[in-house]
């Protein structure tokens, strides 16, 4: 399995943000989708080459597209940047 980036604590904080949008995001599938998006952004692999542990590449891409258009990804990335471990 590819290395994931989110700790359980950070995912819970992001999940609360996602729930505040009025939609239901409380599924393991959504966590793996977001991890897949982070993996793709970190590695630069084509969407079709995403490891299957993140789910179907087309599902991850569709959610990336939808969440981008709705501003959800921007909100999540701002939250993640505020949690950065600056040393």
ABEGO torsion letter per residue (X at the ends): XBBBABBAAAAAAAAAAAAAAGBBABBAAAAAAAAAAAAAAAAGBBAAABBAAAEBAAAAAAAAAAAAAAGAAAAAAAAAAAABBBX
